[in-house]
Amino acid sequence: MSCRLFLPWLLAALALISGGCGSAGQREVVVYVAVDRQAAEPILRRFETNTGIRVRALYDAEAAKTTGLVGRLLAEAEHPQCDVFWNNELVQTLLLAERGLCQPYRPATAATVPEQYRDPQGRWCGMALRARVIAYNTRHVRPQEVPVRLADLADSRWRGKFAMANPQFGTTRTHMAALFAVLGEPEAQRLLTSWIDNRVQVVDGNAMVKNLVARADGTAASVLLGLTDTDDVLAGQAEGEPVAYVYPDVEGRGTLVIPATVMLIAGAPHRSEGQQLVDYLTSPEVERELVSGAGHYMPIRGSGRHLPPDSHGRTLKAIKVTHQDLLEALEPSSRWTRGRFP
């Protein structure tokens, strides 16, 4: 991890350690959180109020989403410090499960989550959804002009006007793995190379992608399109920003849909409290809050019927990719994208 990404993570870790001395005999749980803090923190505070269990949370930096916390969990594998990992995506949860860092545990409401969004061995469970979308500025891009395929982002009219987050982190890393798994390595590499040749701008995080699109002023340097997550666009719309999105490739292979995931850490120092937190985070109550509140997620229960249409009124069609194929594509896709994007 670069120094630029390591420093905020280190400061947060020190704050967590320094705040670790609670009242004698007070029950507590340690959770590492890759979900946006503004969405996660109220939920964790409510858990504290409802249970009396003190929550010690470590949040990841926007630019290093998930990757920084996963690195920490791997480093702590022999002496776990964390009880629960609340991830904002899937592929690195699969990696942790593959490496034996997940303690199998089936939450009380796991059976109500669709099978494709929970581990058959009970090592992790999905809790709410986001989709990978093409965002656009509604003041400077007419709806009929918006690309509806990922391949269309290579069109010369969008040269230098398209942004995405660093493909080594967060849901963008998951997206790269999915493209390698679904398209095959040669076709995926050709697609990504076409974006690079079209001068895609790579920035620190999906929120920054949305911000650039929302602030476009129509000048030659404006970023008019961005590859990001539905929650970022919906958050912008809630603030009155001129942004909307389309689901890419719904007439083809489909759009990538990514669940937030929760897992109990193997060897968790506060296992009972961790189980209680996992039960709470995977409950319909928390799902409703993530959907209707600051999280701007999509519901995971009954997801096939309740995912909203995009700005073109099109129904979401999800890419079909197995967990195993996604996991196997993680390292090849990360290795290929490393150093190739500007």
Backbone torsions as a table, in degrees:
resi	resn	phi	psi	omega
1	MET	NA	136.2	-178.9
2	SER	-68.9	159.5	178.3
3	CYS	-59.2	-36.6	-178.7
4	ARG	-60.6	-37.3	179.9
5	LEU	-87.9	-25.7	-175.2
6	PHE	-75.0	-35.9	-173.2
7	LEU	-61.1	-50.1	179.7
8	PRO	-62.2	-35.3	177.9
9	TRP	-63.9	-41.8	-179.2
10	LEU	-65.5	-43.6	-179.8
11	LEU	-62.9	-40.4	178.0
12	ALA	-65.7	-39.3	179.3
13	ALA	-63.9	-41.8	178.5
14	LEU	-63.8	-37.8	178.2
15	ALA	-64.7	-39.3	178.4
16	LEU	-63.7	-44.1	-178.7
17	ILE	-65.7	-43.8	-176.8
18	SER	-67.1	-23.4	179.7
19	GLY	-94.2	13.6	-172.2
20	GLY	-85.7	-1.6	-176.9
21	CYS	-98.8	90.0	-178.9
22	GLY	-90.2	-170.9	178.9
23	SER	-64.1	146.8	-179.4
24	ALA	-58.9	129.4	177.2
25	GLY	81.6	-1.8	-179.6
26	GLN	-73.3	132.3	176.9
27	ARG	-73.9	145.8	-179.6
28	GLU	-148.6	165.6	177.0
29	VAL	-143.2	139.8	178.6
30	VAL	-106.3	126.8	-179.1
31	VAL	-129.5	131.9	172.3
32	TYR	-95.4	130.7	-168.6
33	VAL	-125.5	118.9	173.7
34	ALA	-99.0	-12.3	175.3
35	VAL	-68.7	147.7	-178.9
36	ASP	-52.6	135.1	-174.1
37	ARG	-60.6	-38.8	-177.3
38	GLN	-63.6	-26.2	177.0
39	ALA	-87.2	-37.6	-173.1
40	ALA	-80.2	-39.5	-170.6
41	GLU	-60.3	-45.7	178.4
42	PRO	-60.4	-34.1	179.5
43	ILE	-67.4	-43.5	179.4
44	LEU	-67.6	-36.7	177.4
45	ARG	-64.6	-37.7	179.2
46	ARG	-67.1	-38.0	176.2
47	PHE	-60.6	-42.9	176.8
48	GLU	-57.5	-47.3	-178.1
49	THR	-63.5	-41.5	-176.1
50	ASN	-72.4	-31.3	-171.5
51	THR	-112.1	-20.9	-173.5
52	GLY	78.5	4.3	179.1
53	ILE	-88.3	123.9	179.7
54	ARG	-72.3	131.3	179.6
55	VAL	-102.7	123.2	172.4
56	ARG	-108.4	110.0	-173.1
57	ALA	-111.4	136.9	173.1
58	LEU	-116.2	119.1	-177.9
59	TYR	-100.5	148.7	178.4
60	ASP	-89.8	155.4	176.3
61	ALA	-72.9	151.2	-178.5
62	GLU	-56.7	-44.2	-175.0
63	ALA	-70.1	-24.4	-176.4
64	ALA	-110.1	23.7	-172.3
65	LYS	-40.9	127.1	176.7
66	THR	71.8	-47.3	-171.9
67	THR	-60.7	-42.4	179.8
68	GLY	-63.0	-43.4	-179.5
69	LEU	-70.5	-36.6	177.1
70	VAL	-63.4	-42.5	176.5
71	GLY	-59.3	-40.3	178.5
72	ARG	-65.2	-44.2	179.7
73	LEU	-61.6	-40.6	178.1
74	LEU	-65.1	-40.0	179.7
75	ALA	-66.7	-29.2	-178.1
76	GLU	-93.7	7.5	-171.0
77	ALA	-54.4	-37.9	-178.9
78	GLU	-76.3	-24.8	-179.0
79	HIS	-139.4	76.4	-174.5
80	PRO	-58.2	136.6	175.2
81	GLN	-109.8	-15.1	-174.9
82	CYS	-106.4	147.8	177.4
83	ASP	-102.1	-40.1	-174.0
84	VAL	-135.8	135.2	173.2
85	PHE	-110.6	117.9	178.1
86	TRP	-104.4	99.8	-172.8
87	ASN	-96.3	153.1	178.9
88	ASN	-97.0	6.3	-179.4
89	GLU	-152.2	-168.5	-170.4
90	LEU	-115.9	-43.6	-163.4
91	VAL	-63.4	-36.4	-180.0
92	GLN	-80.5	-20.5	167.6
93	THR	-64.1	-41.8	176.1
94	LEU	-60.8	-38.7	179.1
95	LEU	-63.7	-44.4	179.6
96	LEU	-64.6	-39.3	177.7
97	ALA	-64.0	-42.2	179.5
98	GLU	-61.6	-32.5	-178.2
99	ARG	-91.5	8.4	172.9
100	GLY	80.7	18.8	-178.3
101	LEU	-90.0	-6.5	179.5
102	CYS	-97.4	131.0	173.4
103	GLN	-89.3	115.3	-179.9
104	PRO	-54.1	128.8	178.1
105	TYR	-160.9	125.5	-179.8
106	ARG	-100.8	112.6	178.2
107	PRO	-59.9	159.5	-175.6
108	ALA	-59.3	-32.8	-176.3
109	THR	-105.0	14.1	-176.1
110	ALA	-59.6	-34.0	-176.4
111	ALA	-63.7	-19.6	179.8
112	THR	-87.4	-5.0	176.8
113	VAL	-89.2	131.9	179.6
114	PRO	-53.4	145.8	-173.2
115	GLU	-57.3	-35.6	-176.7
116	GLN	-69.6	-9.9	-178.6
117	TYR	-115.3	23.3	173.4
118	ARG	-149.3	152.0	-176.9
119	ASP	-80.1	130.8	-179.7
120	PRO	-63.1	-22.2	177.8
121	GLN	-92.6	2.5	177.2
122	GLY	75.1	21.1	-177.3
123	ARG	-82.9	-20.1	177.4
124	TRP	-157.9	161.9	179.5
125	CYS	-142.0	137.5	174.7
126	GLY	-76.5	159.5	-174.8
127	MET	-140.4	-19.9	177.4
128	ALA	-170.9	162.4	-170.0
129	LEU	-122.8	153.4	166.4
130	ARG	-135.7	156.9	176.2
131	ALA	-118.6	149.8	175.8
132	ARG	-85.6	120.8	-170.5
133	VAL	-131.3	165.3	170.8
134	ILE	-96.9	113.1	177.5
135	ALA	-89.8	150.7	178.0
136	TYR	-145.9	157.2	178.4
137	ASN	-85.4	119.7	-173.4
138	THR	-74.7	-12.8	177.5
139	ARG	-84.5	-26.8	-172.0
140	HIS	-119.4	-4.7	177.2
141	VAL	-129.8	120.9	177.9
142	ARG	-74.8	146.4	-177.3
143	PRO	-51.7	-39.0	-178.0
144	GLN	-71.4	-12.8	179.6
145	GLU	-90.6	-15.9	-172.5
146	VAL	-66.7	130.4	175.7
147	PRO	-59.4	138.8	178.4
148	VAL	-113.8	3.6	174.6
149	ARG	-130.4	147.8	175.5
150	LEU	-60.4	-34.0	179.5
151	ALA	-63.5	-26.7	-178.9
152	ASP	-69.5	-15.3	178.6
153	LEU	-69.3	-10.7	176.6
154	ALA	-88.1	-2.4	178.9
155	ASP	-62.5	139.2	-175.1
156	SER	-62.4	-22.2	-180.0
157	ARG	-67.5	-18.5	179.4
158	TRP	-104.9	16.9	-178.4
159	ARG	-60.8	118.9	-179.4
160	GLY	74.0	3.4	-175.8
161	LYS	-113.7	17.1	-176.7
162	PHE	-127.2	134.1	-178.8
163	ALA	-125.4	155.1	174.5
164	MET	-149.9	161.6	177.3
165	ALA	-79.4	161.2	178.5
166	ASN	-54.0	123.7	-175.6
167	PRO	-72.0	0.7	176.8
168	GLN	-89.2	-2.1	-172.0
169	PHE	-135.4	154.3	167.6
170	GLY	56.0	-148.5	-176.5
171	THR	-68.1	-22.5	176.7
172	THR	-67.4	-37.0	175.8
173	ARG	-64.8	-41.5	175.5
174	THR	-59.9	-41.0	-179.0
175	HIS	-63.7	-41.8	178.3
176	MET	-61.1	-43.1	179.0
177	ALA	-62.7	-40.6	179.7
178	ALA	-64.4	-40.6	178.3
179	LEU	-63.2	-42.3	177.6
180	PHE	-63.3	-38.8	-177.2
181	ALA	-71.5	-40.8	-173.5
182	VAL	-85.4	-42.8	-177.1
183	LEU	-85.5	-23.6	-168.9
184	GLY	89.6	152.5	-173.3
185	GLU	-59.9	-47.1	-177.1
186	PRO	-60.2	-46.5	-178.0
187	GLU	-68.8	-39.7	178.1
188	ALA	-62.5	-41.5	179.3
189	GLN	-64.8	-38.3	178.1
190	ARG	-65.0	-41.4	179.0
191	LEU	-61.7	-49.5	-177.3
192	LEU	-67.4	-36.1	176.8
193	THR	-63.5	-36.2	178.6
194	SER	-64.9	-33.4	175.6
195	TRP	-68.8	-43.9	179.7
196	ILE	-60.9	-45.0	179.4
197	ASP	-63.2	-25.5	-179.7
198	ASN	-91.5	13.5	174.4
199	ARG	63.0	46.4	173.4
200	VAL	-58.4	140.6	176.7
201	GLN	-95.4	127.5	-178.7
202	VAL	-105.7	125.5	-174.2
203	VAL	-128.5	174.1	-175.6
204	ASP	-86.3	80.3	171.0
205	GLY	107.0	155.9	-178.7
206	ASN	-66.8	-33.7	179.0
207	ALA	-62.5	-38.1	178.5
208	MET	-68.1	-35.7	175.4
209	VAL	-58.0	-50.7	179.5
210	LYS	-60.3	-41.5	-179.0
211	ASN	-61.3	-43.1	179.2
212	LEU	-62.1	-43.4	179.8
213	VAL	-64.7	-44.6	-177.6
214	ALA	-63.8	-32.1	-175.2
215	ARG	-93.6	6.0	-179.8
216	ALA	-56.5	135.8	-177.8
217	ASP	-112.8	7.2	177.3
218	GLY	87.0	-2.4	178.0
219	THR	-76.6	172.7	-177.3
220	ALA	-61.4	-27.5	-177.7
221	ALA	-88.7	0.8	-176.1
222	SER	-67.5	141.9	169.9
223	VAL	-93.7	112.9	-173.9
224	LEU	-97.9	-22.9	-177.7
225	LEU	-129.9	153.1	176.2
226	GLY	-152.0	143.7	174.2
227	LEU	-94.1	114.5	-173.2
228	THR	-151.2	-164.6	-178.7
229	ASP	-107.4	154.3	-178.5
230	THR	-57.5	-36.9	-175.4
231	ASP	-63.8	-35.8	179.8
232	ASP	-66.8	-41.5	179.7
233	VAL	-68.1	-43.0	180.0
234	LEU	-64.6	-35.5	175.7
235	ALA	-64.1	-40.9	177.5
236	GLY	-63.7	-42.5	178.1
237	GLN	-62.1	-38.4	178.6
238	ALA	-62.9	-25.9	178.2
239	GLU	-92.2	5.2	178.9
240	GLY	82.0	15.9	-178.7
241	GLU	-78.6	150.6	-176.8
242	PRO	-82.2	66.6	-179.3
243	VAL	-130.6	148.8	173.9
244	ALA	-149.5	177.2	-178.0
245	TYR	-145.3	159.7	170.9
246	VAL	-125.7	147.6	172.5
247	TYR	-80.0	119.1	-179.2
248	PRO	-76.2	145.3	169.2
249	ASP	63.7	29.1	178.2
250	VAL	-69.4	-20.3	175.0
251	GLU	-86.8	-3.9	179.7
252	GLY	-119.6	-121.7	-176.2
253	ARG	-73.6	-21.0	177.8
254	GLY	108.7	177.5	-177.0
255	THR	-102.7	144.1	178.5
256	LEU	-76.1	126.2	175.8
257	VAL	-112.2	128.6	-172.1
258	ILE	-122.8	124.8	175.5
259	PRO	-85.7	144.4	160.3
260	ALA	-69.2	148.7	-173.8
261	THR	-132.4	154.3	178.5
262	VAL	-131.3	136.7	179.0
263	MET	-142.1	147.4	172.7
264	LEU	-90.1	132.0	-176.3
265	ILE	-79.5	134.5	175.8
266	ALA	-60.6	131.4	-178.2
267	GLY	75.8	20.3	-178.8
268	ALA	-53.7	130.5	-178.4
269	PRO	-68.4	-20.9	178.3
270	HIS	-127.4	69.7	-169.8
271	ARG	-64.8	-45.1	-177.9
272	SER	-62.0	-45.5	178.9
273	GLU	-65.8	-36.6	176.5
274	GLY	-62.3	-40.7	177.7
275	GLN	-63.0	-39.6	177.8
276	GLN	-63.3	-40.3	179.7
277	LEU	-68.0	-41.0	177.3
278	VAL	-60.7	-43.8	177.1
279	ASP	-56.5	-44.2	-177.4
280	TYR	-68.5	-45.9	-176.5
281	LEU	-65.4	-28.4	-179.4
282	THR	-95.3	11.1	-178.9
283	SER	-79.8	154.7	174.4
284	PRO	-58.2	-30.8	179.0
285	GLU	-60.3	-47.7	-179.7
286	VAL	-70.0	-37.7	176.4
287	GLU	-57.3	-45.9	179.6
288	ARG	-60.8	-38.8	179.8
289	GLU	-67.3	-40.4	178.5
290	LEU	-65.6	-31.7	-179.2
291	VAL	-77.6	-43.4	-172.9
292	SER	-95.2	-16.7	-174.9
293	GLY	-100.2	-147.7	-174.0
294	ALA	-67.1	-17.6	-177.2
295	GLY	-71.0	-33.2	-179.4
296	HIS	55.7	37.1	176.1
297	TYR	-83.8	174.7	173.2
298	MET	-107.5	150.4	-177.7
299	PRO	-68.4	144.7	178.9
300	ILE	-95.4	-29.7	178.0
301	ARG	-83.1	129.7	-175.6
302	GLY	65.1	27.4	-171.0
303	SER	-61.4	-30.9	-178.7
304	GLY	-65.4	-22.5	-177.3
305	ARG	-102.2	-20.0	-166.8
306	HIS	-116.1	2.3	177.1
307	LEU	-72.2	133.3	-173.5
308	PRO	-71.6	155.0	174.3
309	PRO	-71.9	163.1	177.5
310	ASP	-86.4	-172.3	-175.3
311	SER	-67.8	-14.1	175.0
312	HIS	-92.9	1.5	-178.3
313	GLY	77.7	16.0	-176.8
314	ARG	-90.1	141.9	178.4
315	THR	-77.7	140.9	179.5
316	LEU	-69.6	131.8	171.2
317	LYS	-117.9	120.4	-174.0
318	ALA	-85.0	140.8	171.2
319	ILE	-58.8	141.5	175.0
320	LYS	-99.4	111.6	178.8
321	VAL	-146.6	133.5	-178.6
322	THR	-78.5	158.1	177.6
323	HIS	-61.1	-39.0	-178.3
324	GLN	-66.7	-42.2	178.7
325	ASP	-64.7	-38.2	178.9
326	LEU	-64.5	-44.3	179.8
327	LEU	-65.0	-41.9	-178.6
328	GLU	-67.8	-25.2	-179.6
329	ALA	-86.8	-8.7	-174.3
330	LEU	-62.1	-53.3	-176.2
331	GLU	-68.9	-45.3	177.3
332	PRO	-59.2	-40.5	-179.7
333	SER	-69.6	-40.8	178.6
334	SER	-65.4	-40.4	179.8
335	ARG	-64.2	-41.5	-177.3
336	TRP	-70.9	-41.7	-177.2
337	THR	-74.5	-24.5	-177.6
338	ARG	-61.7	119.3	177.2
339	GLY	85.9	-11.6	-178.7
340	ARG	-89.2	-29.1	-179.0
341	PHE	-85.6	145.3	-176.2
342	PRO	-67.8	NA	NA
